[in-house]
């Protein structure tokens, strides 16, 4: 279900004010984890629906960027790092990254879309890169309760993932990007700030639940 947020039409002609679609609502009597056709399905409704839209020429017109300092602080202070090591000692460790939190704790991120391009940098050299894409709540929530984003980095030097490793000179360089921000339906703006966070500080940040 969550992937349905990413369905999209092709480019629309300039001046488009509406898109006509056919909507079908089916009910299943048996919940399935897989994407198999459900058992006991019945048709509840099908019909035509017109979606009002306004075709614009750029992302900035559809969703303005926002490098607000309070939003940057909220993202920076919640960016957390954790190691995961494969039982197979031959495989290198993986660095997991998370950020965000509840709207109650971080009111400034309500209505904000954030995709973080994160570089792991050592003495000015980029060692690994990933993108953390935020989601607001879960797809089954009518009213999302917060924003969270996560990602993983591979190709990490094994000596970093050992207890007591020297993390001096290792930093996370973070830049806001537009990757996937239009998929966050709850957002009216997207974060385009940047900051540098010592890797050691990210390991001290509280991990999201």
N, C-alpha and C positions, 0 to 999 in steps of 0.2 A: 504493500500500500504506500509506503513512504516514497517509493520511486515514482509514483504518479505525480508528485509535485514537479517532476522534471519534464513532463510532457510539454511539447511546445509546437506552435504553428510555425510555418515557414515565414519568410519576410512578407510583411503586408504592405500594400501600396500606400504611399503617402496620402493622408487625408481619410484613411479608413476610420469609421466611427462604430463599426459593429461587425461581429463574426457570427454567422448562423451555424449552429451545431445541432446534432441529434443526441439527446441524452437518454441513456438506458440505465435503470436502477434494478438490480437483481438482488434477491435475498437468498442466502445459503443457510441450510439447517445444520450443517456440520462445519466446524472450524477446521481448517487445514493449514499446516505450517508451510507446506510446499505450494508452488504456484499451479498445482493441478486444478482442473475444473472441479468446482465444489459439488458435493452430492446434495440431492434434495433442493436444488435451486428453483426459485420461482420468480417470474417477472412481476415487479411491483408497478413499474411505470416506464413508459417510453414516450418521447415527444420532442418537439422542436424547441430550441431555446436560443435567444439572441444575447450574446455576450457584448456588452458595451466596451469598446476599446478606443484608444487614441494612438495611432501610429506616429512615432517620433523618430528622429534621425539618429539619436545617440542615447547611450545609457544615462548620461548625466541629465538629460531631459526627463527620462523615465524615473530615475532614482538618483537624487543629488548625492555627491560625495560629502563626507564630513570628517575633517581631521580634528574634531573637538578634543581638547586636552583632557577633560574628565572621562571621556570614553577611552582615550589612550591609557589613562591611569587604571581604569577598570580592567582592561585587557592585560596590561603589563603585570599588575599585582596578582592576577589569578593564573598566569601562565605557569604550569607545573610540569616537571619532567620526572620520569621514572624509567628504570632499566627493566628489560625483560631478557633473560638469557635462555637460549634453547638448551634442553637436556643434552643435545649433541654438542660436545665441546668444540667440534670443528666449525660449527656455525657461529658467525659473529653475533654480538648482542644487538638488540633493537632498542632504540630510544623512543619511548612513548611521550607525547605531549598533549596537554589538555588546557583549556582556558574557559572562562565564563563563570556563570553561577545564576542564582535566582534573581528575579526582578526585585524582590524585597531587599536583598543585599546590594544589588547593583541596578538601581532604578534608571541610571543613565543609558543602559544598553537596551531598554525597551524600545522596540521599533527600529533597532539597528541590525544591519546585516554586516557580517565580518568574515572575510576569508584572509587568513594570514599566510603569506609566503615567508617561510622560516629557513634561514641558513644557519648551519652550525659552523662557526668560524673559529679557527685557531691561529693566533698571531697573524690575522689578516687574510688567511687562506681558507676558502670555503671547502669544508670536508663533506658535507651532506646537505640536502635541501628537501623540504616537503611543504605541502599546503594543508593548513587546518581549516576546514570548512565548518562554519557554525550552523547549528540547527536550533530552532526555538521550540522547546518542549519535545513532544512526540507526536506522530501523525494522528494518534487517536484522541488527542486533547483538543477540545473546542477552544479553550483559552490556555495557551502555553504559559508555563510558570517561570520560564527563564531561558537563557541562551547558553549553549555549550558547544564547544568545538574540539575536535581531537584529530590527531595524525600520528604518523610513525616515521622514524628515520632509520635507514639501514646503512650498511657499509661504514659502521662505526668502529674505530680502533678498540680492540678487545681490552687493552689496558685501562681504558676509561671506565669500564663497567665493574671494576673491582673495588672492594671496600677500601676507603682511604686514598683513592686515586687523587692525584694532584690535578685539580680542575682550573688552576690559574691559567689565564690566557685563552680559555675557552668561553665563547659567547654565543648567544642566540641573537641573530640580526633579523628583525621582524619588520615586514612591510605589508600594509593593507593592499589587497588586490580586488578586482571585480569578479574573480572566478566564482560563478554560481550564485552571485548575490540576488539575481532575479528569482531564484527558486525559493527564497525566503519570503513567503507571502506576507508575513507579519511586519516586514520592514518597509520603511519609507525613505531610508537613507543608508549609505554604506560607508564603512570606516576606511579612510585612506591615509591614516597616520603611519608612523614608523618609530621604532625604538631599538635599543640594544640592551639585552639583559644578560648578565653573567650566568653561565650555566649552573654554577654553584647556587645562585639565588633561586633558580627554577626548581632545584631539588629541595629547597626549603619551603616552597609554596605548598599550601594545603591541597591535597589531591581531591578532585571532584568526585562526588558519589555517583 
